Amino acid sequence: MTEESPNRAIHDIGGIARFRCTPVEHDEAPPDAFGKKVDAIRQLLAQKKMMTVDELRRGIESIPQDEYFALGYYERWLRSIAALMVEKGVIQQEDLA
Amino acid sequence: MSAAPDSPAPRFAAGAQVRVKDDWPETRGPCHIRTPYYVRGRLGRVVRPLGAFPNPEDLAFARPAPRRQLYHVLFEQPPIWNEGKAGDTVMVEIFEHWLEEA
C-alpha cells in the first residue's frame, strides 16, 4: 500500500493508519506564550523579507524524524526558523549552542 | 482567460482525465512538494482550473517562482486507502507540472 512508501516525506501523512482514529480536538487551542513569541519572530522576519512561510514549511519538513515527532508545533517552527537563519548566514550555528 | 506572460493558459480543461506523475523528488534531495504521496501515479479527473500561482517548490528555496496552473483534481477514494464505498471521492489541489494526459 502506498502508505508504506519509503519515499514519503515526514509531513505527508494523509490516511496513514497510525495517525488515524485519534480524537479530534474541537476546542480552539490558542498559542501559549512560547508559541506567540515564535510567531512574533516569524512575522518580524517576514516583514523584513528575511524568510517566507514557504521556506518555513520546507524547514519544518526537513527536520529529522525522531526530532520531528518529539517537538511541539511551535518548537518545529522555531527549529526551522533557526536553521533558515543559519542557512542564510544571518546567525552562526555556534550562536544556537 | 487571457494569458499573461507569467500566467500560462490552463493545459487541461474541466473533465480532462489526467494521471499524477509517479515522481519522488524526496529521493533526490531537499525539496518542498505539495502533491500528496497517495495520489502519485493515480488517475484522476480535472474538476476545474483554479488559476496560476507561484510554484511553492521554488518559493520554499527563495528562488524565482514562475506561476503554474493549479487544478482541483478528483480521485476515486476506495483504491487510495482501501476504504470507502463506490462513488466516494477525494479532491486534491495539484499543480499542472505534476499532471499528464491520460
N, CA and C atoms of all chains as a GROMACS GRO file, in nm:
protein
  597
    1MET      N    1   0.086  -0.120   0.000
    1MET     CA    2   0.000   0.000   0.000
    1MET      C    3   0.088   0.123   0.000
    2THR      N    4   0.034   0.230  -0.054
    2THR     CA    5   0.115   0.350  -0.069
    2THR      C    6   0.168   0.403   0.062
    3GLU      N    7   0.097   0.376   0.174
    3GLU     CA    8   0.142   0.436   0.299
    3GLU      C    9   0.276   0.381   0.343
    4GLU      N   10   0.313   0.265   0.288
    4GLU     CA   11   0.443   0.208   0.323
    4GLU      C   12   0.555   0.268   0.237
    5SER      N   13   0.519   0.359   0.148
    5SER     CA   14   0.620   0.417   0.060
    5SER      C   15   0.736   0.475   0.140
    6PRO      N   16   0.857   0.426   0.114
    6PRO     CA   17   0.973   0.477   0.187
    6PRO      C   18   1.011   0.618   0.142
    7ASN      N   19   0.948   0.662   0.033
    7ASN     CA   20   0.986   0.792  -0.024
    7ASN      C   21   0.901   0.907   0.028
    8ARG      N   22   0.797   0.872   0.100
    8ARG     CA   23   0.704   0.972   0.152
    8ARG      C   24   0.779   1.068   0.246
    9ALA      N   25   0.750   1.199   0.235
    9ALA     CA   26   0.811   1.295   0.327
    9ALA      C   27   0.740   1.289   0.462
   10ILE      N   28   0.810   1.337   0.564
   10ILE     CA   29   0.766   1.317   0.702
   10ILE      C   30   0.629   1.379   0.732
   11HIS      N   31   0.599   1.491   0.666
   11HIS     CA   32   0.474   1.561   0.694
   11HIS      C   33   0.359   1.510   0.609
   12ASP      N   34   0.388   1.423   0.514
   12ASP     CA   35   0.292   1.381   0.412
   12ASP      C   36   0.220   1.256   0.464
   13ILE      N   37   0.121   1.277   0.553
   13ILE     CA   38   0.070   1.166   0.633
   13ILE      C   39  -0.077   1.132   0.607
   14GLY      N   40  -0.132   1.184   0.496
   14GLY     CA   41  -0.275   1.160   0.470
   14GLY      C   42  -0.310   1.012   0.469
   15GLY      N   43  -0.405   0.972   0.554
   15GLY     CA   44  -0.455   0.835   0.553
   15GLY      C   45  -0.366   0.733   0.618
   16ILE      N   46  -0.257   0.774   0.681
   16ILE     CA   47  -0.166   0.675   0.740
   16ILE      C   48  -0.223   0.624   0.872
   17ALA      N   49  -0.223   0.490   0.884
   17ALA     CA   50  -0.300   0.426   0.990
   17ALA      C   51  -0.264   0.477   1.129
   18ARG      N   52  -0.137   0.496   1.158
   18ARG     CA   53  -0.104   0.529   1.296
   18ARG      C   54  -0.140   0.671   1.334
   19PHE      N   55  -0.183   0.751   1.237
   19PHE     CA   56  -0.228   0.886   1.269
   19PHE      C   57  -0.380   0.897   1.267
   20ARG      N   58  -0.447   0.783   1.249
   20ARG     CA   59  -0.592   0.786   1.241
   20ARG      C   60  -0.655   0.746   1.374
   21CYS      N   61  -0.784   0.767   1.382
   21CYS     CA   62  -0.863   0.721   1.496
   21CYS      C   63  -0.818   0.783   1.627
   22THR      N   64  -0.759   0.900   1.623
   22THR     CA   65  -0.734   0.972   1.747
   22THR      C   66  -0.841   1.081   1.756
   23PRO      N   67  -0.883   1.112   1.876
   23PRO     CA   68  -0.991   1.211   1.889
   23PRO      C   69  -0.951   1.346   1.830
   24VAL      N   70  -1.046   1.408   1.764
   24VAL     CA   71  -1.023   1.542   1.709
   24VAL      C   72  -1.048   1.644   1.819
   25GLU      N   73  -0.955   1.736   1.837
   25GLU     CA   74  -0.975   1.842   1.936
   25GLU      C   75  -1.058   1.953   1.873
   26HIS      N   76  -1.179   1.965   1.919
   26HIS     CA   77  -1.268   2.066   1.860
   26HIS      C   78  -1.247   2.204   1.921
   27ASP      N   79  -1.192   2.207   2.042
   27ASP     CA   80  -1.170   2.337   2.104
   27ASP      C   81  -1.056   2.410   2.034
   28GLU      N   82  -1.076   2.534   2.012
   28GLU     CA   83  -0.968   2.616   1.957
   28GLU      C   84  -0.856   2.620   2.060
   29ALA      N   85  -0.736   2.585   2.020
   29ALA     CA   86  -0.623   2.586   2.113
   29ALA      C   87  -0.536   2.707   2.084
   30PRO      N   88  -0.552   2.814   2.160
   30PRO     CA   89  -0.473   2.934   2.132
   30PRO      C   90  -0.326   2.909   2.163
   31PRO      N   91  -0.235   2.978   2.093
   31PRO     CA   92  -0.094   2.959   2.122
   31PRO      C   93  -0.062   3.002   2.264
   32ASP      N   94   0.029   2.930   2.328
   32ASP     CA   95   0.074   2.973   2.460
   32ASP      C   96   0.178   3.084   2.443
   33ALA      N   97   0.237   3.130   2.554
   33ALA     CA   98   0.330   3.243   2.547
   33ALA      C   99   0.448   3.211   2.455
   34PHE      N  100   0.497   3.087   2.463
   34PHE     CA  101   0.608   3.046   2.377
   34PHE      C  102   0.566   3.053   2.230
   35GLY      N  103   0.449   2.998   2.199
   35GLY     CA  104   0.400   2.998   2.062
   35GLY      C  105   0.384   3.140   2.007
   36LYS      N  106   0.335   3.230   2.092
   36LYS     CA  107   0.317   3.369   2.048
   36LYS      C  108   0.451   3.435   2.017
   37LYS      N  109   0.551   3.402   2.098
   37LYS     CA  110   0.684   3.460   2.073
   37LYS      C  111   0.741   3.408   1.941
   38VAL      N  112   0.726   3.278   1.918
   38VAL     CA  113   0.778   3.220   1.794
   38VAL      C  114   0.707   3.283   1.674
   39ASP      N  115   0.576   3.299   1.685
   39ASP     CA  116   0.501   3.358   1.575
   39ASP      C  117   0.543   3.505   1.554
   40ALA      N  118   0.571   3.574   1.664
   40ALA     CA  119   0.617   3.713   1.652
   40ALA      C  120   0.749   3.719   1.577
   41ILE      N  121   0.838   3.627   1.607
   41ILE     CA  122   0.967   3.621   1.536
   41ILE      C  123   0.943   3.596   1.386
   42ARG      N  124   0.854   3.500   1.359
   42ARG     CA  125   0.824   3.468   1.219
   42ARG      C  126   0.769   3.590   1.145
   43GLN      N  127   0.676   3.662   1.212
   43GLN     CA  128   0.617   3.779   1.147
   43GLN      C  129   0.720   3.889   1.122
   44LEU      N  130   0.808   3.909   1.221
   44LEU     CA  131   0.911   4.012   1.205
   44LEU      C  132   1.005   3.977   1.090
   45LEU      N  133   1.048   3.851   1.084
   45LEU     CA  134   1.140   3.809   0.978
   45LEU      C  135   1.072   3.820   0.841
   46ALA      N  136   0.941   3.792   0.836
   46ALA     CA  137   0.867   3.806   0.709
   46ALA      C  138   0.860   3.953   0.668
   47GLN      N  139   0.829   4.040   0.766
   47GLN     CA  140   0.821   4.183   0.736
   47GLN      C  141   0.953   4.236   0.682
   48LYS      N  142   1.062   4.184   0.737
   48LYS     CA  143   1.194   4.230   0.696
   48LYS      C  144   1.244   4.154   0.572
   49LYS      N  145   1.155   4.075   0.510
   49LYS     CA  146   1.186   3.999   0.387
   49LYS      C  147   1.301   3.902   0.408
   50MET      N  148   1.313   3.850   0.529
   50MET     CA  149   1.423   3.757   0.556
   50MET      C  150   1.380   3.612   0.545
   51MET      N  151   1.251   3.586   0.543
   51MET     CA  152   1.203   3.449   0.518
   51MET      C  153   1.054   3.453   0.482
   52THR      N  154   1.007   3.343   0.421
   52THR     CA  155   0.866   3.330   0.384
   52THR      C  156   0.808   3.205   0.450
   53VAL      N  157   0.675   3.195   0.448
   53VAL     CA  158   0.614   3.075   0.507
   53VAL      C  159   0.649   2.951   0.426
   54ASP      N  160   0.673   2.968   0.297
   54ASP     CA  161   0.711   2.852   0.216
   54ASP      C  162   0.847   2.798   0.263
   55GLU      N  163   0.938   2.889   0.292
   55GLU     CA  164   1.068   2.846   0.345
   55GLU      C  165   1.050   2.783   0.484
   56LEU      N  166   0.964   2.846   0.565
   56LEU     CA  167   0.937   2.789   0.698
   56LEU      C  168   0.890   2.645   0.688
   57ARG      N  169   0.795   2.620   0.595
   57ARG     CA  170   0.741   2.485   0.580
   57ARG      C  171   0.849   2.389   0.533
   58ARG      N  172   0.929   2.433   0.438
   58ARG     CA  173   1.037   2.346   0.388
   58ARG      C  174   1.131   2.308   0.502
   59GLY      N  175   1.160   2.407   0.588
   59GLY     CA  176   1.248   2.379   0.702
   59GLY      C  177   1.186   2.281   0.801
   60ILE      N  178   1.053   2.293   0.820
   60ILE     CA  179   0.984   2.200   0.912
   60ILE      C  180   0.989   2.059   0.854
   61GLU      N  181   0.965   2.048   0.722
   61GLU     CA  182   0.960   1.917   0.659
   61GLU      C  183   1.097   1.848   0.658
   62SER      N  184   1.203   1.924   0.676
   62SER     CA  185   1.337   1.864   0.670
   62SER      C  186   1.392   1.829   0.809
   63ILE      N  187   1.309   1.847   0.914
   63ILE     CA  188   1.353   1.807   1.047
   63ILE      C  189   1.362   1.654   1.052
   64PRO      N  190   1.474   1.600   1.104
   64PRO     CA  191   1.487   1.454   1.112
   64PRO      C  192   1.372   1.392   1.192
   65GLN      N  193   1.332   1.273   1.151
   65GLN     CA  194   1.209   1.211   1.201
   65GLN      C  195   1.199   1.205   1.353
   66ASP      N  196   1.305   1.160   1.420
   66ASP     CA  197   1.298   1.146   1.566
   66ASP      C  198   1.267   1.279   1.631
   67GLU      N  199   1.336   1.383   1.580
   67GLU     CA  200   1.318   1.516   1.637
   67GLU      C  201   1.180   1.570   1.601
   68TYR      N  202   1.140   1.546   1.477
   68TYR     CA  203   1.011   1.597   1.428
   68TYR      C  204   0.897   1.555   1.521
   69PHE      N  205   0.896   1.428   1.559
   69PHE     CA  206   0.784   1.380   1.640
   69PHE      C  207   0.802   1.411   1.789
   70ALA      N  208   0.922   1.450   1.828
   70ALA     CA  209   0.945   1.487   1.969
   70ALA      C  210   0.911   1.634   1.993
   71LEU      N  211   0.916   1.715   1.888
   71LEU     CA  212   0.894   1.859   1.904
   71LEU      C  213   0.746   1.894   1.895
   72GLY      N  214   0.707   2.000   1.967
   72GLY     CA  215   0.572   2.052   1.956
   72GLY      C  216   0.559   2.140   1.832
   73TYR      N  217   0.437   2.185   1.807
   73TYR     CA  218   0.406   2.260   1.686
   73TYR      C  219   0.497   2.383   1.670
   74TYR      N  220   0.499   2.470   1.772
   74TYR     CA  221   0.580   2.591   1.759
   74TYR      C  222   0.728   2.564   1.779
   75GLU      N  223   0.761   2.454   1.844
   75GLU     CA  224   0.902   2.415   1.853
   75GLU      C  225   0.956   2.380   1.714
   76ARG      N  226   0.871   2.316   1.633
   76ARG     CA  227   0.912   2.286   1.494
   76ARG      C  228   0.934   2.417   1.418
   77TRP      N  229   0.846   2.513   1.439
   77TRP     CA  230   0.863   2.643   1.374
   77TRP      C  231   0.998   2.703   1.410
   78LEU      N  232   1.027   2.704   1.540
   78LEU     CA  233   1.150   2.769   1.587
   78LEU      C  234   1.273   2.696   1.533
   79ARG      N  235   1.264   2.562   1.531
   79ARG     CA  236   1.373   2.481   1.477
   79ARG      C  237   1.398   2.518   1.331
   80SER      N  238   1.289   2.535   1.254
   80SER     CA  239   1.300   2.569   1.113
   80SER      C  240   1.354   2.711   1.095
   81ILE      N  241   1.301   2.805   1.174
   81ILE     CA  242   1.347   2.944   1.164
   81ILE      C  243   1.497   2.952   1.192
   82ALA      N  244   1.541   2.883   1.298
   82ALA     CA  245   1.684   2.886   1.333
   82ALA      C  246   1.769   2.829   1.220
   83ALA      N  247   1.725   2.715   1.164
   83ALA     CA  248   1.800   2.652   1.055
   83ALA      C  249   1.806   2.745   0.933
   84LEU      N  250   1.695   2.812   0.904
   84LEU     CA  251   1.692   2.903   0.789
   84LEU      C  252   1.788   3.020   0.809
   85MET      N  253   1.792   3.073   0.932
   85MET     CA  254   1.880   3.187   0.959
   85MET      C  255   2.027   3.145   0.950
   86VAL      N  256   2.057   3.021   0.989
   86VAL     CA  257   2.193   2.970   0.971
   86VAL      C  258   2.222   2.955   0.822
   87GLU      N  259   2.126   2.896   0.749
   87GLU     CA  260   2.142   2.874   0.605
   87GLU      C  261   2.169   3.006   0.532
   88LYS      N  262   2.103   3.114   0.577
   88LYS     CA  263   2.118   3.243   0.511
   88LYS      C  264   2.235   3.323   0.566
   89GLY      N  265   2.303   3.268   0.666
   89GLY     CA  266   2.420   3.337   0.719
   89GLY      C  267   2.386   3.452   0.813
   90VAL      N  268   2.259   3.459   0.856
   90VAL     CA  269   2.217   3.566   0.947
   90VAL      C  270   2.275   3.540   1.086
   91ILE      N  271   2.274   3.413   1.126
   91ILE     CA  272   2.338   3.373   1.252
   91ILE      C  273   2.431   3.256   1.222
   92GLN      N  274   2.515   3.226   1.317
   92GLN     CA  275   2.606   3.113   1.302
   92GLN      C  276   2.554   2.995   1.386
   93GLN      N  277   2.590   2.876   1.342
   93GLN     CA  278   2.548   2.756   1.415
   93GLN      C  279   2.589   2.766   1.563
   94GLU      N  280   2.708   2.823   1.586
   94GLU     CA  281   2.756   2.833   1.725
   94GLU      C  282   2.665   2.921   1.810
   95ASP      N  283   2.596   3.015   1.747
   95ASP     CA  284   2.507   3.104   1.823
   95ASP      C  285   2.391   3.027   1.886
   96LEU      N  286   2.365   2.908   1.832
   96LEU     CA  287   2.250   2.831   1.879
   96LEU      C  288   2.285   2.737   1.993
   97ALA      N  289   2.412   2.732   2.027
   97ALA     CA  290   2.455   2.635   2.130
   97ALA      C  291   2.389   2.667   2.264
   98MET      N  292  -0.996   3.331  -2.058
   98MET     CA  293  -0.892   3.388  -1.970
   98MET      C  294  -0.772   3.430  -2.053
   99SER      N  295  -0.728   3.552  -2.041
   99SER     CA  296  -0.610   3.595  -2.116
   99SER      C  297  -0.485   3.544  -2.044
  100ALA      N  298  -0.385   3.514  -2.125
  100ALA     CA  299  -0.265   3.454  -2.067
  100ALA      C  300  -0.152   3.556  -2.061
  101ALA      N  301  -0.131   3.612  -1.944
  101ALA     CA  302  -0.016   3.700  -1.925
  101ALA      C  303   0.111   3.616  -1.938
  102PRO      N  304   0.224   3.679  -1.969
  102PRO     CA  305   0.346   3.601  -1.989
  102PRO      C  306   0.379   3.510  -1.870
  103ASP      N  307   0.345   3.557  -1.749
  103ASP     CA  308   0.378   3.474  -1.634
  103ASP      C  309   0.258   3.393  -1.586
  104SER      N  310   0.148   3.397  -1.663
  104SER     CA  311   0.029   3.320  -1.626
  104SER      C  312  -0.019   3.239  -1.746
  105PRO      N  313   0.046   3.127  -1.773
  105PRO     CA  314   0.010   3.048  -1.891
  105PRO      C  315  -0.134   2.999  -1.882
  106ALA      N  316  -0.197   2.982  -2.000
  106ALA     CA  317  -0.334   2.930  -2.004
  106ALA      C  318  -0.333   2.785  -1.954
  107PRO      N  319  -0.446   2.741  -1.895
  107PRO     CA  320  -0.451   2.602  -1.846
  107PRO      C  321  -0.437   2.502  -1.960
  108ARG      N  322  -0.357   2.400  -1.938
  108ARG     CA  323  -0.339   2.294  -2.038
  108ARG      C  324  -0.457   2.196  -2.034
  109PHE      N  325  -0.519   2.182  -1.917
  109PHE     CA  326  -0.628   2.086  -1.901
  109PHE      C  327  -0.758   2.159  -1.872
  110ALA      N  328  -0.866   2.109  -1.932
  110ALA     CA  329  -0.998   2.168  -1.909
  110ALA      C  330  -1.074   2.082  -1.809
  111ALA      N  331  -1.182   2.138  -1.756
  111ALA     CA  332  -1.268   2.061  -1.666
  111ALA      C  333  -1.308   1.931  -1.735
  112GLY      N  334  -1.301   1.820  -1.665
  112GLY     CA  335  -1.341   1.690  -1.721
  112GLY      C  336  -1.226   1.610  -1.779
  113ALA      N  337  -1.110   1.673  -1.798
  113ALA     CA  338  -0.997   1.601  -1.857
  113ALA      C  339  -0.949   1.491  -1.763
  114GLN      N  340  -0.923   1.374  -1.822
  114GLN     CA  341  -0.863   1.266  -1.740
  114GLN      C  342  -0.712   1.287  -1.736
  115VAL      N  343  -0.658   1.278  -1.620
  115VAL     CA  344  -0.514   1.304  -1.602
  115VAL      C  345  -0.454   1.195  -1.512
  116ARG      N  346  -0.322   1.183  -1.525
  116ARG     CA  347  -0.251   1.096  -1.431
  116ARG      C  348  -0.147   1.181  -1.359
  117VAL      N  349  -0.140   1.163  -1.227
  117VAL     CA  350  -0.040   1.234  -1.148
  117VAL      C  351   0.094   1.165  -1.170
  118LYS      N  352   0.197   1.242  -1.191
  118LYS     CA  353   0.329   1.183  -1.214
  118LYS      C  354   0.371   1.097  -1.096
  119ASP      N  355   0.429   0.982  -1.127
  119ASP     CA  356   0.479   0.892  -1.023
  119ASP      C  357   0.624   0.930  -0.997
  120ASP      N  358   0.640   1.048  -0.943
  120ASP     CA  359   0.775   1.104  -0.926
  120ASP      C  360   0.799   1.128  -0.778
  121TRP      N  361   0.923   1.110  -0.733
  121TRP     CA  362   0.956   1.120  -0.591
  121TRP      C  363   1.080   1.208  -0.573
  122PRO      N  364   1.060   1.340  -0.586
  122PRO     CA  365   1.174   1.432  -0.568
  122PRO      C  366   1.237   1.417  -0.430
  123GLU      N  367   1.158   1.364  -0.335
  123GLU     CA  368   1.210   1.342  -0.199
  123GLU      C  369   1.335   1.254  -0.199
  124THR      N  370   1.347   1.170  -0.303
  124THR     CA  371   1.462   1.078  -0.308
  124THR      C  372   1.585   1.147  -0.366
  125ARG      N  373   1.566   1.270  -0.416
  125ARG     CA  374   1.677   1.334  -0.487
  125ARG      C  375   1.735   1.453  -0.413
  126GLY      N  376   1.691   1.476  -0.290
  126GLY     CA  377   1.748   1.586  -0.216
  126GLY      C  378   1.642   1.675  -0.156
  127PRO      N  379   1.686   1.786  -0.096
  127PRO     CA  380   1.592   1.876  -0.030
  127PRO      C  381   1.486   1.926  -0.127
  128CYS      N  382   1.361   1.926  -0.083
  128CYS     CA  383   1.253   1.972  -0.168
  128CYS      C  384   1.133   2.007  -0.083
  129HIS      N  385   1.034   2.067  -0.148
  129HIS     CA  386   0.911   2.107  -0.081
  129HIS      C  387   0.797   2.076  -0.177
  130ILE      N  388   0.734   1.961  -0.160
  130ILE     CA  389   0.638   1.909  -0.256
  130ILE      C  390   0.498   1.913  -0.198
  131ARG      N  391   0.406   1.971  -0.276
  131ARG     CA  392   0.267   1.985  -0.229
  131ARG      C  393   0.176   1.875  -0.283
  132THR      N  394   0.229   1.784  -0.362
  132THR     CA  395   0.148   1.676  -0.419
  132THR      C  396   0.153   1.557  -0.324
  133PRO      N  397   0.039   1.521  -0.261
  133PRO     CA  398   0.043   1.414  -0.160
  133PRO      C  399   0.092   1.282  -0.219
  134TYR      N  400   0.162   1.207  -0.137
  134TYR     CA  401   0.217   1.078  -0.181
  134TYR      C  402   0.109   0.986  -0.234
  135TYR      N  403  -0.012   0.994  -0.176
  135TYR     CA  404  -0.113   0.893  -0.204
  135TYR      C  405  -0.184   0.910  -0.338
  136VAL      N  406  -0.157   1.020  -0.409
  136VAL     CA  407  -0.216   1.032  -0.544
  136VAL      C  408  -0.112   1.016  -0.654
  137ARG      N  409   0.013   0.999  -0.617
  137ARG     CA  410   0.115   0.990  -0.723
  137ARG      C  411   0.096   0.862  -0.804
  138GLY      N  412   0.097   0.879  -0.934
  138GLY     CA  413   0.077   0.766  -1.025
  138GLY      C  414  -0.070   0.734  -1.049
  139ARG      N  415  -0.161   0.804  -0.982
  139ARG     CA  416  -0.303   0.768  -0.992
  139ARG      C  417  -0.377   0.850  -1.099
  140LEU      N  418  -0.484   0.788  -1.149
  140LEU     CA  419  -0.571   0.854  -1.246
  140LEU      C  420  -0.672   0.940  -1.172
  141GLY      N  421  -0.695   1.058  -1.227
  141GLY     CA  422  -0.796   1.146  -1.171
  141GLY      C  423  -0.863   1.225  -1.281
  142ARG      N  424  -0.957   1.310  -1.242
  142ARG     CA  425  -1.028   1.391  -1.339
  142ARG      C  426  -1.025   1.537  -1.294
  143VAL      N  427  -0.991   1.624  -1.388
  143VAL     CA  428  -0.987   1.767  -1.355
  143VAL      C  429  -1.128   1.817  -1.326
  144VAL      N  430  -1.146   1.880  -1.212
  144VAL     CA  431  -1.275   1.940  -1.179
  144VAL      C  432  -1.279   2.082  -1.235
  145ARG      N  433  -1.172   2.157  -1.207
  145ARG     CA  434  -1.164   2.294  -1.262
  145ARG      C  435  -1.021   2.347  -1.247
  146PRO      N  436  -0.980   2.430  -1.342
  146PRO     CA  437  -0.856   2.506  -1.322
  146PRO      C  438  -0.882   2.614  -1.218
  147LEU      N  439  -0.786   2.640  -1.133
  147LEU     CA  440  -0.804   2.735  -1.022
  147LEU      C  441  -0.728   2.865  -1.043
  148GLY      N  442  -0.652   2.874  -1.153
  148GLY     CA  443  -0.568   2.991  -1.174
  148GLY      C  444  -0.422   2.954  -1.160
  149ALA      N  445  -0.335   3.052  -1.186
  149ALA     CA  446  -0.191   3.026  -1.182
  149ALA      C  447  -0.130   3.093  -1.059
  150PHE      N  448  -0.043   3.020  -0.992
  150PHE     CA  449   0.017   3.068  -0.868
  150PHE      C  450   0.167   3.040  -0.868
  151PRO      N  451   0.246   3.124  -0.799
  151PRO     CA  452   0.390   3.098  -0.792
  151PRO      C  453   0.414   2.957  -0.736
  152ASN      N  454   0.506   2.886  -0.798
  152ASN     CA  455   0.531   2.747  -0.762
  152ASN      C  456   0.594   2.738  -0.622
  153PRO      N  457   0.523   2.675  -0.527
  153PRO     CA  458   0.578   2.666  -0.391
  153PRO      C  459   0.708   2.588  -0.384
  154GLU      N  460   0.732   2.499  -0.484
  154GLU     CA  461   0.856   2.422  -0.484
  154GLU      C  462   0.977   2.515  -0.499
  155ASP      N  463   0.954   2.629  -0.567
  155ASP     CA  464   1.059   2.732  -0.580
  155ASP      C  465   1.056   2.829  -0.462
  156LEU      N  466   0.935   2.871  -0.424
  156LEU     CA  467   0.923   2.967  -0.314
  156LEU      C  468   0.992   2.916  -0.188
  157ALA      N  469   0.987   2.786  -0.167
  157ALA     CA  470   1.042   2.726  -0.046
  157ALA      C  471   1.194   2.743  -0.037
  158PHE      N  472   1.257   2.772  -0.151
  158PHE     CA  473   1.402   2.793  -0.152
  158PHE      C  474   1.437   2.936  -0.192
  159ALA      N  475   1.337   3.025  -0.185
  159ALA     CA  476   1.356   3.166  -0.218
  159ALA      C  477   1.414   3.183  -0.359
  160ARG      N  478   1.375   3.091  -0.449
  160ARG     CA  479   1.416   3.103  -0.590
  160ARG      C  480   1.308   3.180  -0.665
  161PRO      N  481   1.342   3.234  -0.783
  161PRO     CA  482   1.235   3.290  -0.869
  161PRO      C  483   1.130   3.181  -0.891
  162ALA      N  484   1.003   3.218  -0.875
  162ALA     CA  485   0.897   3.116  -0.877
  162ALA      C  486   0.795   3.147  -0.987
  163PRO      N  487   0.816   3.090  -1.107
  163PRO     CA  488   0.718   3.111  -1.214
  163PRO      C  489   0.581   3.060  -1.172
  164ARG      N  490   0.477   3.129  -1.223
  164ARG     CA  491   0.342   3.085  -1.192
  164ARG      C  492   0.310   2.955  -1.264
  165ARG      N  493   0.238   2.867  -1.193
  165ARG     CA  494   0.195   2.741  -1.253
  165ARG      C  495   0.046   2.727  -1.230
  166GLN      N  496  -0.021   2.668  -1.330
  166GLN     CA  497  -0.164   2.644  -1.314
  166GLN      C  498  -0.188   2.543  -1.202
  167LEU      N  499  -0.290   2.573  -1.123
  167LEU     CA  500  -0.332   2.482  -1.017
  167LEU      C  501  -0.471   2.430  -1.053
  168TYR      N  502  -0.498   2.304  -1.018
  168TYR     CA  503  -0.627   2.243  -1.051
  168TYR      C  504  -0.686   2.172  -0.929
  169HIS      N  505  -0.818   2.168  -0.926
  169HIS     CA  506  -0.885   2.070  -0.841
  169HIS      C  507  -0.894   1.940  -0.921
  170VAL      N  508  -0.838   1.834  -0.866
  170VAL     CA  509  -0.842   1.704  -0.934
  170VAL      C  510  -0.914   1.606  -0.843
  171LEU      N  511  -1.008   1.530  -0.903
  171LEU     CA  512  -1.091   1.437  -0.826
  171LEU      C  513  -1.046   1.293  -0.849
  172PHE      N  514  -1.034   1.218  -0.741
  172PHE     CA  515  -0.991   1.078  -0.747
  172PHE      C  516  -1.098   0.990  -0.681
  173GLU      N  517  -1.106   0.865  -0.729
  173GLU     CA  518  -1.189   0.768  -0.657
  173GLU      C  519  -1.119   0.735  -0.526
  174GLN      N  520  -1.195   0.738  -0.418
  174GLN     CA  521  -1.132   0.716  -0.288
  174GLN      C  522  -1.096   0.569  -0.257
  175PRO      N  523  -1.187   0.472  -0.284
  175PRO     CA  524  -1.159   0.336  -0.235
  175PRO      C  525  -1.020   0.281  -0.269
  176PRO      N  526  -0.970   0.300  -0.393
  176PRO     CA  527  -0.837   0.243  -0.420
  176PRO      C  528  -0.724   0.313  -0.344
  177ILE      N  529  -0.747   0.435  -0.302
  177ILE     CA  530  -0.639   0.511  -0.238
  177ILE      C  531  -0.608   0.458  -0.099
  178TRP      N  532  -0.714   0.439  -0.020
  178TRP     CA  533  -0.692   0.397   0.119
  178TRP      C  534  -0.758   0.263   0.152
  179ASN      N  535  -0.803   0.191   0.046
  179ASN     CA  536  -0.871   0.064   0.071
  179ASN      C  537  -0.988   0.080   0.166
  180GLU      N  538  -1.059   0.188   0.155
  180GLU     CA  539  -1.180   0.204   0.234
  180GLU      C  540  -1.275   0.299   0.163
  181GLY      N  541  -1.397   0.301   0.211
  181GLY     CA  542  -1.498   0.384   0.148
  181GLY      C  543  -1.578   0.301   0.048
  182LYS      N  544  -1.688   0.361  -0.002
  182LYS     CA  545  -1.773   0.287  -0.094
  182LYS      C  546  -1.762   0.348  -0.234
  183ALA      N  547  -1.806   0.270  -0.332
  183ALA     CA  548  -1.800   0.316  -0.470
  183ALA      C  549  -1.868   0.452  -0.480
  184GLY      N  550  -1.805   0.544  -0.548
  184GLY     CA  551  -1.861   0.678  -0.562
  184GLY      C  552  -1.798   0.778  -0.465
  185ASP      N  553  -1.735   0.728  -0.358
  185ASP     CA  554  -1.663   0.820  -0.269
  185ASP      C  555  -1.542   0.876  -0.343
  186THR      N  556  -1.515   1.004  -0.318
  186THR     CA  557  -1.407   1.069  -0.392
  186THR      C  558  -1.317   1.148  -0.298
  187VAL      N  559  -1.198   1.178  -0.346
  187VAL     CA  560  -1.103   1.265  -0.277
  187VAL      C  561  -1.065   1.375  -0.376
  188MET      N  562  -1.073   1.500  -0.332
  188MET     CA  563  -1.033   1.609  -0.422
  188MET      C  564  -0.906   1.674  -0.368
  189VAL      N  565  -0.810   1.693  -0.457
  189VAL     CA  566  -0.679   1.745  -0.418
  189VAL      C  567  -0.641   1.858  -0.512
  190GLU      N  568  -0.577   1.960  -0.457
  190GLU     CA  569  -0.523   2.068  -0.541
  190GLU      C  570  -0.385   2.026  -0.592
  191ILE      N  571  -0.369   2.025  -0.724
  191ILE     CA  572  -0.244   1.977  -0.784
  191ILE      C  573  -0.198   2.074  -0.892
  192PHE      N  574  -0.069   2.104  -0.891
  192PHE     CA  575  -0.012   2.192  -0.992
  192PHE      C  576   0.006   2.118  -1.124
  193GLU      N  577  -0.003   2.197  -1.235
  193GLU     CA  578  -0.004   2.139  -1.369
  193GLU      C  579   0.120   2.055  -1.399
  194HIS      N  580   0.236   2.096  -1.348
  194HIS     CA  581   0.358   2.021  -1.383
  194HIS      C  582   0.361   1.883  -1.319
  195TRP      N  583   0.263   1.853  -1.234
  195TRP     CA  584   0.253   1.718  -1.178
  195TRP      C  585   0.154   1.632  -1.256
  196LEU      N  586   0.090   1.687  -1.359
  196LEU     CA  587  -0.017   1.614  -1.429
  196LEU      C  588   0.024   1.579  -1.570
  197GLU      N  589  -0.021   1.460  -1.613
  197GLU     CA  590  -0.001   1.414  -1.751
  197GLU      C  591  -0.135   1.376  -1.810
  198GLU      N  592  -0.147   1.389  -1.944
  198GLU     CA  593  -0.269   1.342  -2.010
  198GLU      C  594  -0.282   1.193  -1.991
  199ALA      N  595  -0.405   1.146  -1.974
  199ALA     CA  596  -0.424   1.002  -1.953
  199ALA      C  597  -0.550   0.956  -2.027
   0.00000   0.00000   0.00000
